[in-house]
Amino acid sequence: MRLMKGARYVGRFAPSPTGPLHAGSLAAALGSWLDARAAGGRWLVRIEDVDGARCVAGMDAVILDQLARCGLVPDAAPWHQSTRDAAYAAALESLRRRGLAYDCGCSRRQIDDALAAAGRTHERGDELVYPGTCRSGLGARVARAVRLLTEREGRHVVVDWTDRRLGPRHQDVTAEVGDFVLRRADGAWAYQLAVVVDDVAQGVTDVVRGEDLADNTPRQILLQRDLGVPTPRYLHLPLVRGADGFKLGKGNGAHAPRLDTPQDVVAALRAAACTLGLPLIEASAPGAWLAAALPAWAGMMRDLSRSGSP
């Protein structure tokens, strides 16, 4: 694995404009901002609007305004994935030329039926572990999606990596994920491909995000290897959870924090900091609060690094 060693720190926050920032997404934004600033690096914002059907018109502006109210201002104009089709197409063509990407004509129902016929089950929530039906060709099926081949020379692809907070991680991508989608049947680019291509293009050295995305990391590392690009360092943060114990979202009580006054902003930042494990910071103005949070974050990261364990 080629890590980005010696490069100036570049971090990013990459929200999807499906709704305003809530307590969970603000915690992720704050953690990524603090990590970049504590390292003396740059902090970028990328709007992940590749899935247009889920995006809400104008929500990118709402999110950027929320970040600005909190003092979290990016060092360059935000990128929008919806403008990046050519870059994703070039990456996909590179994978196709090397025999690593192939057309798939299977519907979700057909994948379900194939798994059932083989007596296989899946334990990945809403995701199906693709059985490789179209690896040897479409047959009578019509091309729908494009997938990445995850079995190489008859061997499973296994990815080992280390997270700065969660420690050593391991995933048999072939068995646990299968050949995952790079371009969907509706023509939309898949998250896994888009995020890898954009991180490379923006020079991102450090990915700081919620721990719900840790399971995606092996797929992204595999794509980085296949595209011959460096692998960033990863830090996956604690999540804000709803009353049901699951990650906070629109379906279980998420709402936009009040940011109308400096006091509101400080209260929202304090709540986010509590999720991240920072101590209580006494400051009445957002700028002063952020300034005090930086050394606290740096100290927490030093302690985490010295401990060598989650």
N, C-alpha and C positions, 0 to 999 in steps of 0.2 A: 504494500500500500504506500503510495507516494503522498506524504503529508506536506502541507504548506509550511515549510520551515523557513524562518528568517524573513518572511514577508510581513509588511506592516499590517497590523490587525485591521480587518474589515468585517464588520458584523452587519446583520440586517434583521428587520422585522417584516414579516410577509403576511399581512392579513388578507382574508377573502372578504370582499365587500358584500356580504350577505346580510349584514346588520351592523349596528354600531358596536364599538368596543364595549365589552362588559367586564366584570371583575376579573375573569380568567384571562381574557386577551390583554387587558391592561397589565396584569402581572407579567405576562410573557414579554410585552413591549418594554416594561420597565427593566426586567432582567437583562434583555438583550442590550438596551441602552447603557445600563450600568456597566456591563461587562466590556463593552466597547470603550466607553469613556475611561474606565479604570485602567485600561491597557493603553491609553493614549491613542486609540485608533479612530477609525471612521465608522459612522453608523448610517445605514441606508434603510429606506422603506421601499418595499416592492408590493404592489397591489396584485394579488393572485386572482385575477378575474378571467382565467382561462375557461372556466365553466360558466359561460354566459347565462345559462338557464337558471342558475342559482343566484346570480348577482342582482343587486337592487340598484337601479339607476341613481346616481348621485351619492351613493353610500361611501365611495372613496373619499369624496370631499368631507363628508361627515367624520370619517375616521381620522383624516389628516387634521381636522380642526380639533378633535378630541386630544390627539397627541400634542398639538401645539399648546393647548390650554394647560397640559401637564408639563410643559417645558421640554418635551421629547421631540426635538426638531431634527430631521435628517440633514446630512451634510451634502446632499445632492438632490436634484429633482427626482421624485418617485418614478419608478418604472411601472409599467402596466403590462402584464403578460399578454393581454389581448393584442398587443402590437408586435409580438415576437414570433409570429408564425414561421417566417423564413428561417430563423435560427433553429427552431424545433424540427422543421422539415429537413434541414441539412444534417442535424444529428441523427435523425431517423434513417436517412439515406446512407450515412456512414455505417450504421449498424447493419442495415440490409446488405450492403456490399460485402461485409465480412461474414454473412450468414448467421447473424445473431438476432435478427428480427424477421418475423414471418407473418403472413396474413392468416387470420382466423375467421372462420365462418360460423362459429357456434353462438347460439343464443344462450341466455342464462338458463332457460329451461333445459336445453340440450346438455349443458354442462351438468346440471343437477341429475338428469337421467343417466348420463355416463358414469357419474360418481356412484349413483345408487346401484347401477348394474355391476359395477366393480366391487360393491360392498364397502365402499369408502365413505367416511364421514369427514366433515371439516369442523374445526373448532376455532374459527377466526371471525366470529360475529357474522357480519353481513358479507364477508368475502368468501369466495369459492376457490379452493385450491385446484387450479386448472389441470385436467388430466392429460394434456398434451395431444388432444384429438387431431389437431391440424398440423402437427409438426412435420408430417410426411406429405402434406398437401391438402388442398381443400376438398378433393373429391367432387361431389355434386353440389357442395355448398358454395354460396356466394360470399366473397370477402366482406367482412364487417369490421372487425377490430384488427390492430397490429399488436403482436406480443413479442416480448423478449424471451429468447431461448435460455432456460436456466439449467439445462442438462448439457454438459460439455464432454464430448468423447465418452459418453456412457456414464459419466460421473456426476454426482450431485455437486452443486455449487454451495459451498459453505463460507460464510463471512464471519470473521471474528474482528471485533473492534472494541475500543475502550471509550466509555463516556466519562467526562470529567466529574460527574456527580454519581452516576449509577454504577461506574466501574466496568469490569470486563463483561462483554456481551457476546452472544453466539447465536447464529441462526443458520439452519439448513434451508436455504432459500428454495431449493427444488422441492423439498418435502413439505415445508410449512407454508409456502406461498404459491409455488408453481410458476409457470410462464405468465408473467404479469403484463398488463395492458400498457402500451405506449401511446396508442391513439385509439380512442373509443369508436364504437359503431356509429355514433352520431357525428363523427368527425372532430370532436373536441380532443385536444391534447391532454394526455394523462398527467396528473400532478407529478408523478415520479420523474418523468422525462423533463418536464418544464422546469422543475426546481433545480435539477442538476445543471441543465444548460444555462440557466440564469445565474446560478451561483458562480459558475466559471466565468461568465461574461462580466460579472460585476466584481470579480476578484475577491469573493468572500473567503476569508480564512477561518472564520469561526461561526458556527451555526448554534444559536442559543434559542431554544423553543420549548414548548410544553412536553412533558414526558409521554403524553399520549402519542407523540410522533416518533418515539424511539423505535417502535416496531418497523417504521418505514425506512430507517437508516440503512439497514443492510441492502435493501434494494437500490438505494441511491449510491451506496459505495460500489455495488456491482456495476452500475451504469457508469460511474466515474472510471472504474478500471477499464470497462469496455470502450469508453471514449478516449482513454489515454490522458485523463486530466487529474490534477491533484485532489486529494481528499481533505476537506476542512477538518478542524477539531470540532467536537460536538459536546454540548452541554444541554441536558434535558432537565427542565425545571419542574418543581412540584406543581400540582394542579389545584385550582379552586374547584371544589366539588359542591354539587347541589345537595338538597336535603335527601335525595335518593342515593347518595354516595357516588354517583357517576360524575364525570367531568361536567362542569357547569356549561350549559348551552341554552338555546332558545326553548328547548323542550322541557327544561327542568328548573326554570326560575331565573335565568339570566336576564339582566336588564342593564341599561347604560347607567354608569354612575353619574351623580350630579357633579357638574363641573362649573357651576355658575359663578362661584366666588373663590377667592384664594383659599378660604377655609375648606370649601368643598373639595378643591383639588388636593390639598394636603391630606384630607381624610381619605380620599381615594388612593393616593400614593401610599399612605400608611397601611391600608388594607392590603394592597398589592405586596408591599414589603413584608408584611406578616406571613403571607403565603410563601414568599421566597426564603423565609428564615432569617431575615434581618432583625436586629434589635429595634426597640422603639426609638425613634428619632424625634427629638423635640425641636420643632421649627414651625413658625407660623406662616411663612411664605414659601411658595413652591420652589423658587430658586434656591433659597437657603436650605430647604429640605433636601433637594437633590445634591447640593454641595456636601452636606453632611452624610448623605447616603453613600457617596463614592468611596471614602476610606473604609466605611463599614463593609461594603461589598468586597473591596480589595482584601481586607483582612479575612473575611469569610472564605474567599477563594484560596488564599494562602493556606488557611487551616485545612481546607478540603484537599488541597494538593499534598500537604505534608502527611495527612492521615492515610492517603493512598487507598481509601475505601469509601463507599457511599455513606 
